[in-house]
Amino acid sequence: MTPRVLFPLLFAAVAGLFMLSLLIGPAGFGVGESLNALISGRGEAVTLVMREIRLPRAILAVMVGVSLGLSGAALQGYLRNPLAEPGLIGVSGSAALGAVIALQTGFAAGFALALPLAALVGALIAVFMILLLSGPRGGSLTLILAGIAISALAGALTSLALNLSPNPFAVSETVFWMLGSLADRSFTHVWIALPLMLAGWALLAGIGRGLDALTLGEDAAAALGIRLDRLRLQLVVGVAASVGAATAVAGAIGFVGLVVPHLLRPLVGARPGLLLPASALGGAAMVLLADIAVRLILPDRDLKLGVVMAIVGAPLFLHLIYKTRRALP
Amino acid sequence: MTLLSLADLTVHRGPCPVVDRASFSMAAGELVGLIGPNGAGKTTLMRAVLGLMPYSGTTSLADIPVKDRARQAAWLPQQRDIAWPVSVETLVMLGRVPHLAAGQRPGDRDRAAVADALAVMGLTGFEARAATALSGGEQARVVIARALAQDTPLILADEPIAGLDPGHQIATMEAFSALAASGKGLLVSLHDLGLAARHCTRLILLHQGRIHADGPPAEVLTAENLAQVFGISAHLAQTADGMIFQPLRVLR
């Protein structure tokens, strides 16, 4: 499929799912009524639901989806490995750790950006450690092992933070938050996540050509004039900012960065640079879709988005391992 | 015109020098074969020349800013692993990256350079095939085409013909000769001394990191040099068909 066909299709999918996300919910308003309230503000209850509940939720779904899809595609391109994913290799887990520490210590209440910044620091440490341990030579085994180790460490430290927490209510709240969800979010969440995410997206948007050149390996890319040190820095900070901000507002949502690039790679001729914008849009569509699904499957049980994504994504991960196992060193 | 010059180029791995005070220069029109046993320092020398690893001494290439260097010299590493199933045309088009400004799309000139490079390597008709689905030898030719598409005055290639069938080995060496004749300079590491003797205008023999001999093939491939460096004896004859080189036996 040529980009000229693919990108309008992806845009249409995101726009369509965004509208659906606005129109679906337990309140059960009519389509005309809902849109009228959203735009003109007529009808007090409907306007409140549309503007304060559904609109921020749909906007956050797009933001989180773009962040996770883009980060997955960028990590895979740099590590030359289709198994790289921010959730699987511990970046989301470390971001969650940062956020949990901020919540439990009260640092998060200090100022508006404290929570996403704490998550960013957690994510930064994880991405940096992953690159240090596995590097861009495409070794699947090192990458997965490094990811397991970092996930385990982040998980253990998160458990420790919860373990030592003086407040049982805060613990259960944090555990539910970590499952990953977009329910009951407000525009405050949009505004605290957006600056970091925009910075992350801008950094990741600039590495497409470098990732293309890395198809031939580090040496060839360097000799093609790609500044690998700068590319690595852009990747680390870009992924950490995107995933950190996404985790801070939505909890840990895994597998988006795995499933989306995997589905879209054949449609962009496997070009890592072109896969970046495609995965950003695809990620937005996927998170919107999953967030609509959690509202339709169990409307009265508050099914968590992160749980649904994992149930969809984990079998695909197994399939990918099965497919690439011969390539594993 | 001098395309490359290095002076006292030294690369250390730990305390021991892998490349030891190498000095030579290359002019346009030369096809230089870099020969030597395994571990002689061929790859290290070429990577240091390009500024891809730390070195002491001087190389004329490493002083140029990265982006300009990529328009001056193309590098074909020994590793030919292609990470993604991109099309052959996409892969060869990567050679045009140094010629494109940020965000600029490839134009007619770039497409023409890619088509030329594919034609030289006998890959016309392979444009839409997935590069990873090709055979090892075909992949080797695709990555050579990528280096040719970069259209640089200087090309450095690390064992480019390893893994090719005899026909494609000769065709590749002839393509390199033609490029040299057209005014480019090529530094190519080789293990096939027969092909090196026939096609290169000059050979540089590396031994334990030092340049042991440097000159026309007949002056470098002497019985004494071969015995000292490779530990072999060989038959070397100047015939109506060009130079014939055949290794005979191990001297030990």
Chai-1 contact restraints between the chains, C-beta under 6 A:
chainA,res_idxA,chainB,res_idxB,connection_type,confidence,min_distance_angstrom,max_distance_angstrom,comment,restraint_id
A,R80,B,A83,contact,1.0,0.0,6.0,A-B,restraint_1
A,G138,B,A83,contact,1.0,0.0,6.0,A-B,restraint_2
A,A213,B,L94,contact,1.0,0.0,6.0,A-B,restraint_3
A,A213,B,V97,contact,1.0,0.0,6.0,A-B,restraint_4
A,T215,B,A83,contact,1.0,0.0,6.0,A-B,restraint_5
A,T215,B,W84,contact,1.0,0.0,6.0,A-B,restraint_6
A,G217,B,Q79,contact,1.0,0.0,6.0,A-B,restraint_7
A,D219,B,P77,contact,1.0,0.0,6.0,A-B,restraint_8
A,A220,B,P77,contact,1.0,0.0,6.0,A-B,restraint_9
A,A222,B,L52,contact,1.0,0.0,6.0,A-B,restraint_10
A,A223,B,L50,contact,1.0,0.0,6.0,A-B,restraint_11
A,A223,B,W75,contact,1.0,0.0,6.0,A-B,restraint_12
A,L224,B,A70,contact,1.0,0.0,6.0,A-B,restraint_13
A,L224,B,V97,contact,1.0,0.0,6.0,A-B,restraint_14
A,L224,B,P98,contact,1.0,0.0,6.0,A-B,restraint_15
A,G225,B,V66,contact,1.0,0.0,6.0,A-B,restraint_16
A,G225,B,K67,contact,1.0,0.0,6.0,A-B,restraint_17
A,G225,B,A70,contact,1.0,0.0,6.0,A-B,restraint_18
A,G225,B,P98,contact,1.0,0.0,6.0,A-B,restraint_19
A,G269,B,S87,contact,1.0,0.0,6.0,A-B,restraint_20
A,A270,B,W84,contact,1.0,0.0,6.0,A-B,restraint_21
A,A270,B,P85,contact,1.0,0.0,6.0,A-B,restraint_22
A,A270,B,V86,contact,1.0,0.0,6.0,A-B,restraint_23
A,R271,B,V86,contact,1.0,0.0,6.0,A-B,restraint_24
